[in-house]
Amino acid sequence: MHRYADRPALLDYCRRSANPVGRLLLHLYGVAGSENLARSDAICTALQLANFWQDLGVDTRRGRLYLPEGDCRRHGIDPLDLLAGKDSAAVHALVAEVVEWARELMRFGAPLVHAVPGRAGWELRLVVQGGLRILERIDRLDGATLLQRPKIGWSDAPAIAWRALAMRREKVAASARAA
């Protein structure tokens, strides 16, 4: 059974699973400075967390719980109830909180799109905006991802593309400072 006591334990999992992919790409593109590595880690972790919150219902049915147990307790949620598929307003509130956590990480990492050269930088813009879009979809469900899995599809492509094009240095830097 996959369970995590607290956010540092979950972040350690992300550090070993998601973050190496981004770090490898930065090394391949020759832009692996310490600030870029930190931003890459934030993006990769945010994407991993967004996937966890998107797949909450799928994962709990398989005995996996990525919501930190400390956060569950703070919201008055028994992790065993989540694994049993018991939805509640408290679960929705917790999901909303961790979605905002992932969004803040993504915003911090977003300026990296300007450090990655060429096509890869543009692809990274789409990845960042796609991650933010799935977090919006979770918000639209009011955090009810234990019951329904939000998805993005072709109808989201114009908004994602427009937002990727609109990622100007000044705007991205300002949103990163605000996060």
Residue frames as a rotation matrix with the C-alpha (Angstrom) as fourth column:
MET 1
0.585 0.811 0.000 0.00
0.811 -0.585 0.000 0.00
0.000 0.000 -1.000 0.00
HIS 2
-0.457 -0.696 0.554 1.33
0.692 -0.670 -0.271 3.45
0.559 0.260 0.787 -0.93
ARG 3
0.769 0.631 -0.099 0.81
0.561 -0.593 0.578 6.08
0.306 -0.500 -0.810 1.79
TYR 4
-0.291 -0.854 0.431 2.74
0.487 -0.520 -0.702 9.15
0.824 0.005 0.567 2.91
ALA 5
-0.157 0.180 -0.971 2.84
0.985 -0.038 -0.167 10.54
-0.067 -0.983 -0.172 6.45
ASP 6
0.337 0.182 -0.924 3.33
0.324 -0.944 -0.068 14.16
-0.884 -0.277 -0.377 5.48
ARG 7
0.971 0.089 -0.221 4.21
-0.150 -0.493 -0.857 16.55
-0.185 0.866 -0.465 2.67
PRO 8
0.138 -0.981 -0.133 8.00
-0.929 -0.175 0.326 16.16
-0.343 0.079 -0.936 3.07
ALA 9
-0.325 -0.219 0.920 7.62
-0.066 0.976 0.209 12.39
-0.944 0.007 -0.331 2.58
LEU 10
0.622 0.616 0.483 5.51
0.477 0.191 -0.858 12.94
-0.621 0.764 -0.175 -0.54
LEU 11
0.822 -0.391 -0.414 7.99
-0.546 -0.746 -0.380 15.53
-0.160 0.539 -0.827 -1.85
ASP 12
-0.191 -0.909 0.371 10.78
-0.664 0.398 0.633 13.01
-0.723 -0.126 -0.680 -1.31
TYR 13
0.074 0.310 0.948 8.87
0.461 0.832 -0.308 10.56
-0.884 0.460 -0.081 -3.53
CYS 14
0.949 0.314 0.031 8.52
0.189 -0.486 -0.853 13.26
-0.253 0.815 -0.521 -6.21
ARG 15
0.442 -0.866 -0.235 12.22
-0.775 -0.500 0.386 14.11
-0.452 0.011 -0.892 -5.85
ARG 16
-0.465 -0.658 0.592 13.07
-0.334 0.750 0.571 10.52
-0.820 0.068 -0.568 -6.77
SER 17
-0.104 0.509 0.855 10.34
0.653 0.683 -0.328 9.85
-0.750 0.524 -0.403 -9.36
ALA 18
0.767 0.552 0.326 9.35
0.607 -0.459 -0.649 12.98
-0.209 0.696 -0.687 -11.28
ASN 19
0.790 -0.386 -0.477 12.18
-0.264 -0.916 0.303 15.45
-0.554 -0.113 -0.825 -10.78
PRO 20
-0.143 -0.932 0.334 15.03
0.130 0.316 0.940 13.45
-0.981 0.177 0.076 -12.39
VAL 21
0.203 0.280 0.938 13.30
0.939 0.214 -0.268 13.70
-0.276 0.936 -0.220 -15.78
GLY 22
0.969 0.203 0.140 13.36
0.232 -0.943 -0.239 17.49
0.083 0.264 -0.961 -15.77
ARG 23
0.543 -0.833 -0.106 16.90
-0.349 -0.339 0.874 17.60
-0.764 -0.438 -0.474 -14.42
LEU 24
-0.093 -0.557 0.825 18.11
0.582 0.642 0.499 15.32
-0.808 0.527 0.264 -17.20
LEU 25
0.513 0.363 0.778 16.54
0.855 -0.294 -0.426 17.54
0.074 0.884 -0.462 -19.84
LEU 26
0.970 -0.193 -0.146 18.16
-0.157 -0.961 0.227 20.65
-0.184 -0.198 -0.963 -18.37
HIS 27
0.142 -0.967 0.212 21.55
-0.118 0.196 0.973 18.95
-0.983 -0.163 -0.086 -18.50
LEU 28
0.003 -0.093 0.996 20.95
0.869 0.493 0.044 17.92
-0.495 0.865 0.082 -22.12
TYR 29
0.683 0.333 0.650 20.13
0.644 -0.694 -0.321 21.52
0.344 0.638 -0.689 -23.05
GLY 30
-0.301 -0.953 0.046 23.06
0.783 -0.274 -0.558 22.91
0.544 -0.132 0.828 -21.07
VAL 31
-0.193 0.307 0.932 20.96
-0.300 -0.923 0.242 25.08
0.934 -0.233 0.270 -18.77
ALA 32
0.384 0.351 -0.854 21.29
0.517 0.685 0.514 23.16
0.765 -0.639 0.082 -15.49
GLY 33
-0.595 -0.523 0.610 22.11
-0.179 -0.655 -0.735 26.06
0.784 -0.546 0.296 -13.19
SER 34
-0.930 0.160 -0.331 20.88
0.368 0.391 -0.844 25.90
-0.006 -0.906 -0.422 -9.60
GLU 35
-0.578 0.765 -0.284 17.93
-0.512 -0.611 -0.604 28.27
-0.635 -0.204 0.745 -10.16
ASN 36
-0.226 0.482 -0.846 16.82
-0.906 0.214 0.364 26.36
0.356 0.850 0.389 -13.25
LEU 37
-0.741 -0.068 -0.668 17.11
0.070 0.981 -0.178 23.05
0.668 -0.179 -0.722 -11.41
ALA 38
-0.880 0.446 -0.161 14.93
0.138 -0.084 -0.987 24.39
-0.454 -0.891 0.012 -8.58
ARG 39
-0.318 0.790 -0.524 12.34
-0.833 -0.497 -0.243 25.62
-0.452 0.359 0.816 -11.08
SER 40
-0.396 0.114 -0.911 12.42
-0.627 0.691 0.359 22.31
0.671 0.714 -0.203 -12.95
ASP 41
-0.929 0.043 -0.368 11.91
0.280 0.733 -0.620 20.41
0.243 -0.679 -0.693 -9.71
ALA 42
-0.671 0.719 -0.181 8.92
-0.268 -0.462 -0.845 22.65
-0.692 -0.518 0.503 -8.92
ILE 43
-0.175 0.606 -0.776 7.33
-0.984 -0.084 0.155 21.99
0.029 0.791 0.611 -12.33
CYS 44
-0.532 -0.080 -0.843 7.95
-0.310 0.945 0.106 18.24
0.788 0.318 -0.528 -12.21
THR 45
-0.953 0.210 -0.216 6.65
0.282 0.362 -0.888 17.98
-0.109 -0.908 -0.405 -8.65
ALA 46
-0.501 0.808 -0.309 3.60
-0.602 -0.582 -0.547 20.10
-0.622 -0.088 0.778 -9.52
LEU 47
-0.217 0.399 -0.891 2.82
-0.874 0.328 0.360 17.83
0.435 0.856 0.278 -12.47
GLN 48
-0.758 -0.098 -0.645 3.17
0.106 0.957 -0.271 14.73
0.643 -0.274 -0.715 -10.31
LEU 49
-0.875 0.456 -0.164 0.93
0.117 -0.130 -0.985 16.23
-0.470 -0.881 0.060 -7.62
ALA 50
-0.363 0.766 -0.531 -1.64
-0.884 -0.463 -0.064 17.34
-0.295 0.446 0.845 -10.20
ASN 51
-0.380 0.175 -0.908 -1.74
-0.501 0.787 0.361 13.76
0.778 0.592 -0.211 -11.47
PHE 52
-0.918 0.037 -0.394 -2.23
0.332 0.616 -0.714 12.45
0.216 -0.787 -0.578 -7.93
TRP 53
-0.680 0.697 -0.228 -5.13
-0.203 -0.477 -0.855 14.83
-0.705 -0.535 0.466 -7.26
GLN 54
-0.297 0.539 -0.788 -6.65
-0.950 -0.087 0.299 14.10
0.093 0.838 0.539 -10.68
ASP 55
-0.235 0.087 -0.968 -6.45
-0.328 0.930 0.163 10.35
0.915 0.356 -0.190 -10.07
LEU 56
-0.598 -0.039 0.800 -7.54
-0.800 -0.025 -0.599 10.32
0.044 -0.999 -0.016 -6.42
GLY 57
0.392 0.855 0.340 -10.48
-0.835 0.486 -0.260 7.98
-0.388 -0.182 0.904 -7.07
VAL 58
0.670 -0.224 -0.707 -8.49
-0.406 0.687 -0.602 5.70
0.621 0.691 0.370 -9.38
ASP 59
-0.345 -0.938 -0.040 -5.57
-0.420 0.192 -0.887 5.43
0.840 -0.290 -0.460 -6.98
THR 60
-0.423 0.200 0.884 -7.59
-0.893 0.072 -0.443 4.85
-0.152 -0.977 0.148 -3.81
ARG 61
0.717 0.695 -0.052 -9.43
-0.689 0.696 -0.203 1.98
-0.105 0.182 0.978 -5.50
ARG 62
0.553 -0.617 -0.559 -5.98
-0.044 0.649 -0.759 0.45
0.832 0.444 0.332 -6.07
GLY 63
0.740 -0.195 -0.644 -4.93
0.667 0.339 0.664 0.95
0.088 -0.920 0.381 -2.46
ARG 64
-0.406 -0.892 0.197 -2.74
0.859 -0.446 -0.252 4.00
0.313 0.067 0.947 -3.14
LEU 65
0.772 0.602 -0.204 -3.18
0.634 -0.713 0.298 7.22
0.034 -0.359 -0.933 -1.19
TYR 66
-0.196 -0.881 0.431 -1.00
0.821 -0.388 -0.419 10.19
0.537 0.272 0.799 -2.04
LEU 67
0.482 0.360 0.799 -2.84
-0.186 -0.849 0.495 12.73
0.856 -0.387 -0.342 0.13
PRO 68
-0.608 -0.794 -0.012 -0.49
-0.154 0.134 -0.979 13.10
0.779 -0.593 -0.204 3.11
GLU 69
-0.084 0.582 -0.809 -1.91
0.757 0.565 0.328 11.50
0.648 -0.585 -0.488 6.25
GLY 70
-0.685 -0.216 -0.696 -1.06
0.659 -0.591 -0.465 14.61
-0.311 -0.777 0.547 8.29
ASP 71
-0.915 0.396 -0.079 -3.16
-0.387 -0.803 0.454 16.75
0.117 0.446 0.888 5.96
CYS 72
-0.310 0.831 -0.462 -5.97
0.134 0.520 0.844 14.20
0.941 0.200 -0.272 6.15
ARG 73
-0.253 0.180 -0.951 -5.95
0.946 0.252 -0.204 14.29
0.203 -0.951 -0.234 9.95
ARG 74
-0.913 -0.143 -0.383 -5.86
0.244 -0.943 -0.229 18.11
-0.328 -0.302 0.895 9.97
HIS 75
-0.688 0.704 -0.179 -9.07
-0.616 -0.434 0.657 18.04
0.385 0.562 0.732 7.89
GLY 76
-0.253 0.592 0.765 -10.66
-0.778 0.346 -0.524 15.37
-0.575 -0.728 0.373 10.09
ILE 77
0.530 0.378 -0.759 -10.39
-0.804 0.510 -0.307 12.68
0.271 0.773 0.574 7.40
ASP 78
0.320 -0.393 0.862 -9.57
-0.352 0.796 0.493 9.07
-0.880 -0.461 0.116 8.18
PRO 79
-0.449 -0.573 -0.685 -7.27
-0.844 0.021 0.536 7.79
-0.293 0.819 -0.493 5.42
LEU 80
-0.880 0.166 0.444 -9.08
0.192 0.981 0.014 4.45
-0.434 0.097 -0.896 5.56
ASP 81
0.163 0.974 -0.159 -12.32
0.250 -0.196 -0.948 6.24
-0.954 0.115 -0.276 4.65
LEU 82
0.150 -0.197 -0.969 -10.60
-0.831 -0.557 -0.015 7.66
-0.536 0.807 -0.247 1.55
LEU 83
-0.838 -0.531 -0.127 -9.37
-0.522 0.710 0.473 4.22
-0.161 0.462 -0.872 0.60
ALA 84
-0.595 0.717 0.364 -12.96
0.522 0.688 -0.503 3.01
-0.611 -0.109 -0.784 1.00
GLY 85
-0.682 0.271 0.679 -14.16
0.602 -0.319 0.732 5.74
0.415 0.908 0.055 -1.38
LYS 86
0.216 0.784 -0.582 -16.02
0.962 -0.273 -0.011 7.82
-0.168 -0.557 -0.813 1.22
ASP 87
-0.448 -0.287 0.847 -16.38
0.582 -0.813 0.032 11.31
0.679 0.507 0.531 -0.16
SER 88
0.293 0.539 -0.790 -17.17
0.931 -0.349 0.107 14.37
-0.218 -0.767 -0.604 1.95
ALA 89
0.938 0.054 0.343 -16.95
0.132 -0.969 -0.211 18.15
0.321 0.243 -0.916 2.09
ALA 90
0.658 -0.750 0.064 -13.76
-0.321 -0.203 0.925 17.74
-0.681 -0.630 -0.375 4.12
VAL 91
0.080 -0.608 0.790 -12.21
0.694 0.603 0.393 15.70
-0.715 0.517 0.470 1.30
HIS 92
0.568 0.193 0.800 -13.16
0.770 -0.468 -0.434 18.41
0.290 0.863 -0.414 -1.19
ALA 93
0.973 -0.220 0.075 -11.59
-0.232 -0.897 0.377 21.07
-0.016 -0.384 -0.923 1.05
LEU 94
0.342 -0.891 0.298 -8.39
-0.007 0.315 0.949 19.06
-0.940 -0.327 0.101 1.35
VAL 95
0.135 -0.263 0.955 -8.22
0.935 0.354 -0.035 18.51
-0.329 0.898 0.293 -2.40
ALA 96
0.858 0.200 0.473 -8.72
0.370 -0.879 -0.299 22.25
0.356 0.432 -0.829 -2.96
GLU 97
0.807 -0.590 -0.005 -5.84
-0.357 -0.495 0.792 22.95
-0.470 -0.638 -0.610 -0.57
VAL 98
0.058 -0.846 0.529 -3.41
0.262 0.525 0.810 20.54
-0.963 0.091 0.252 -2.23
VAL 99
0.452 0.151 0.879 -4.45
0.892 -0.076 -0.445 21.78
0.000 0.986 -0.169 -5.68
GLU 100
0.981 -0.104 0.161 -3.40
-0.103 -0.995 -0.014 25.27
0.162 -0.003 -0.987 -4.60
TRP 101
0.449 -0.863 0.231 -0.11
-0.209 0.150 0.966 23.83
-0.869 -0.482 -0.113 -3.33
ALA 102
0.035 -0.400 0.916 0.53
0.799 0.562 0.214 22.29
-0.600 0.724 0.339 -6.77
ARG 103
0.747 0.307 0.590 -0.49
0.618 -0.648 -0.445 25.54
0.245 0.697 -0.673 -8.50
GLU 104
0.883 -0.461 -0.091 2.00
-0.344 -0.767 0.542 27.54
-0.319 -0.447 -0.835 -6.39
LEU 105
0.096 -0.872 0.480 4.79
0.167 0.490 0.856 25.12
-0.981 -0.002 0.192 -7.30
MET 106
0.217 0.045 0.975 3.90
0.954 0.201 -0.221 25.41
-0.206 0.979 0.001 -10.99
ARG 107
0.954 0.166 0.249 3.91
0.219 -0.954 -0.204 29.20
0.204 0.249 -0.947 -10.83
PHE 108
0.586 -0.809 -0.049 7.31
-0.334 -0.296 0.895 29.18
-0.738 -0.508 -0.444 -9.15
GLY 109
-0.105 -0.673 0.732 8.69
0.412 0.640 0.648 26.91
-0.905 0.370 0.210 -11.86
ALA 110
0.708 0.596 0.379 7.07
0.545 -0.120 -0.830 28.72
-0.449 0.794 -0.409 -14.81
PRO 111
0.691 -0.455 -0.562 9.94
-0.558 -0.829 -0.016 31.18
-0.459 0.325 -0.827 -15.52
LEU 112
-0.154 -0.765 0.626 12.03
-0.044 0.638 0.769 28.17
-0.987 0.091 -0.132 -16.55
VAL 113
0.578 0.452 0.679 10.27
0.609 0.315 -0.728 28.23
-0.543 0.834 -0.093 -19.93
HIS 114
0.967 -0.211 -0.140 12.47
-0.253 -0.820 -0.513 31.20
-0.006 0.532 -0.847 -20.88
ALA 115
0.179 -0.958 0.225 15.72
-0.779 0.001 0.627 29.41
-0.601 -0.287 -0.746 -20.01
VAL 116
-0.058 -0.135 0.989 15.11
0.300 0.943 0.147 26.33
-0.952 0.305 -0.014 -22.15
PRO 117
-0.612 -0.316 -0.725 16.09
-0.456 -0.608 0.650 27.02
-0.646 0.728 0.229 -25.76
GLY 118
-0.882 0.093 -0.463 14.11
-0.440 0.194 0.877 26.55
0.172 0.977 -0.130 -28.95
ARG 119
-0.193 0.859 -0.474 11.29
-0.372 0.382 0.846 24.13
0.908 0.340 0.246 -29.43
ALA 120
-0.385 0.004 -0.923 11.82
0.671 0.687 -0.278 22.52
0.633 -0.726 -0.267 -26.03
GLY 121
-0.973 0.025 -0.228 11.11
0.141 -0.721 -0.679 25.84
-0.182 -0.693 0.698 -24.34
TRP 122
-0.533 0.827 -0.177 7.85
-0.790 -0.412 0.454 26.14
0.302 0.382 0.873 -26.26
GLU 123
-0.126 0.464 -0.877 6.91
0.047 0.886 0.462 22.56
0.991 0.017 -0.134 -25.41
LEU 124
-0.732 -0.195 -0.653 7.61
0.639 0.135 -0.757 23.30
0.236 -0.971 0.025 -21.76
ARG 125
-0.866 0.496 0.065 5.20
-0.499 -0.849 -0.171 26.25
-0.030 -0.181 0.983 -21.96
LEU 126
-0.115 0.860 -0.497 2.49
-0.630 0.323 0.706 23.83
0.768 0.395 0.505 -23.12
VAL 127
-0.303 -0.068 -0.951 3.35
0.501 0.837 -0.219 21.38
0.811 -0.542 -0.220 -20.34
VAL 128
-0.969 -0.079 -0.236 3.11
0.243 -0.506 -0.827 24.13
-0.055 -0.859 0.510 -17.70
GLN 129
-0.625 0.777 -0.071 -0.20
-0.780 -0.617 0.107 25.39
0.040 0.122 0.992 -19.09
GLY 130
-0.110 0.563 -0.819 -1.57
-0.274 0.775 0.570 21.85
0.955 0.288 0.069 -19.42
GLY 131
-0.609 -0.187 -0.771 -0.73
0.627 0.483 -0.612 21.20
0.487 -0.855 -0.177 -15.77
LEU 132
-0.953 0.280 -0.117 -2.42
-0.154 -0.779 -0.608 24.41
-0.262 -0.562 0.785 -14.71
ARG 133
-0.426 0.834 -0.352 -5.44
-0.765 -0.124 0.632 23.51
0.483 0.538 0.691 -16.83
ILE 134
-0.219 0.361 -0.906 -5.94
0.272 0.915 0.299 20.16
0.937 -0.181 -0.299 -15.11
LEU 135
-0.845 -0.078 -0.529 -5.79
0.534 -0.171 -0.828 21.95
-0.026 -0.982 0.186 -11.76
GLU 136
-0.766 0.633 -0.115 -8.55
-0.640 -0.767 0.042 24.25
-0.061 0.106 0.993 -13.06
ARG 137
-0.234 0.687 -0.688 -10.60
-0.389 0.582 0.714 21.18
0.891 0.434 0.131 -14.00
ILE 138
-0.519 0.007 -0.855 -10.21
0.681 0.608 -0.408 19.86
0.517 -0.794 -0.321 -10.45
ASP 139
-0.957 0.181 -0.228 -11.38
-0.001 -0.786 -0.619 23.25
-0.291 -0.592 0.752 -9.15
ARG 140
-0.554 0.784 -0.280 -14.45
-0.743 -0.315 0.591 23.07
0.375 0.535 0.757 -11.40
LEU 141
-0.082 0.490 -0.868 -15.34
0.144 0.868 0.476 19.75
0.986 -0.086 -0.141 -9.77
ASP 142
0.498 0.187 0.847 -15.00
-0.695 -0.498 0.519 21.43
0.518 -0.847 -0.118 -6.35
GLY 143
-0.375 -0.821 0.431 -12.34
-0.924 0.292 -0.248 18.89
0.078 -0.491 -0.868 -5.47
ALA 144
0.445 0.676 0.587 -14.61
-0.704 0.669 -0.237 15.87
-0.553 -0.308 0.774 -5.99
THR 145
0.007 -0.521 -0.853 -11.91
-0.928 0.314 -0.199 13.78
0.371 0.794 -0.482 -7.67
LEU 146
-0.722 -0.125 0.680 -12.60
-0.457 0.824 -0.334 10.84
-0.519 -0.553 -0.652 -5.40
LEU 147
0.072 0.895 0.441 -15.80
0.081 0.435 -0.897 10.41
-0.994 0.100 -0.042 -7.44
GLN 148
0.928 0.282 0.242 -14.89
0.278 -0.095 -0.956 11.79
-0.247 0.955 -0.167 -10.87
ARG 149
-0.065 -0.995 0.082 -11.63
0.722 0.010 0.692 12.02
-0.689 0.104 0.717 -12.81
PRO 150
0.664 0.273 -0.696 -11.23
-0.173 -0.850 -0.498 15.37
-0.727 0.451 -0.517 -14.54
LYS 151
0.064 -0.611 0.789 -9.66
0.858 0.438 0.270 15.40
-0.510 0.659 0.552 -17.99
ILE 152
-0.016 -0.062 -0.998 -8.41
-0.442 -0.895 0.062 17.87
-0.897 0.442 -0.013 -20.49
GLY 153
0.178 0.160 0.971 -9.12
0.691 0.682 -0.239 17.35
-0.700 0.714 0.011 -24.16
TRP 154
-0.443 -0.356 0.823 -8.99
0.888 -0.300 0.348 18.96
0.123 0.885 0.449 -27.55
SER 155
0.531 0.720 0.447 -11.46
0.618 -0.690 0.377 21.61
0.579 0.076 -0.812 -26.45
ASP 156
0.796 -0.316 -0.517 -8.83
0.345 -0.465 0.815 22.83
-0.498 -0.827 -0.261 -23.96
ALA 157
0.077 -0.873 0.482 -6.12
0.975 0.168 0.147 23.13
-0.210 0.459 0.864 -26.62
PRO 158
0.259 -0.008 0.966 -6.90
0.541 -0.827 -0.152 26.72
0.800 0.562 -0.210 -27.70
ALA 159
0.939 0.111 0.325 -6.79
-0.190 -0.620 0.761 28.03
0.286 -0.776 -0.562 -24.12
ILE 160
0.656 -0.754 0.041 -3.60
0.435 0.422 0.796 26.12
-0.617 -0.504 0.604 -23.34
ALA 161
0.048 -0.645 0.763 -1.95
0.991 -0.062 -0.115 27.34
0.121 0.762 0.637 -26.55
TRP 162
0.520 0.212 0.827 -3.04
0.262 -0.962 0.082 30.94
0.813 0.174 -0.556 -26.00
ARG 163
0.980 -0.145 0.133 -1.75
-0.171 -0.292 0.941 30.93
-0.098 -0.945 -0.311 -22.43
ALA 164
0.416 -0.879 0.233 1.53
0.750 0.477 0.458 29.35
-0.514 -0.015 0.858 -23.56
LEU 165
0.074 -0.342 0.937 1.97
0.831 -0.499 -0.248 32.13
0.552 0.796 0.247 -26.14
ALA 166
0.662 0.319 0.678 1.16
-0.005 -0.903 0.430 34.73
0.749 -0.289 -0.596 -23.50
MET 167
0.790 -0.411 -0.455 3.92
0.583 0.277 0.764 33.59
-0.188 -0.869 0.458 -21.14
ARG 168
0.573 -0.592 0.567 6.05
0.002 -0.691 -0.723 36.70
0.819 0.416 -0.395 -21.35
ARG 169
-0.338 -0.840 -0.424 9.10
0.528 0.205 -0.825 37.08
0.779 -0.502 0.374 -19.17
GLU 170
-0.770 0.009 0.638 7.69
-0.395 -0.793 -0.465 39.94
0.501 -0.610 0.614 -17.14
LYS 171
0.216 0.963 0.161 4.32
-0.821 0.090 0.563 38.30
0.528 -0.254 0.811 -16.52
VAL 172
0.527 -0.082 -0.846 5.85
0.215 0.976 0.039 34.92
0.822 -0.202 0.532 -15.59
ALA 173
-0.566 -0.812 -0.143 8.41
0.398 -0.116 -0.910 36.54
0.722 -0.572 0.389 -13.29
ALA 174
-0.565 0.426 0.707 5.71
-0.688 -0.717 -0.118 38.62
0.457 -0.553 0.697 -11.57
SER 175
0.556 0.818 -0.145 3.48
-0.603 0.518 0.606 35.58
0.571 -0.250 0.782 -10.98
ALA 176
0.208 -0.566 -0.798 6.47
0.470 0.773 -0.426 33.61
0.858 -0.287 0.427 -9.65
ARG 177
-0.801 -0.507 0.319 7.28
0.012 -0.547 -0.837 36.40
0.599 -0.666 0.444 -7.18
ALA 178
-0.192 0.830 0.524 3.65
-0.876 -0.386 0.290 36.51
0.443 -0.403 0.801 -6.08
ALA 179
0.494 0.439 -0.751 3.56
-0.214 0.898 0.384 32.73
0.843 -0.029 0.537 -5.42
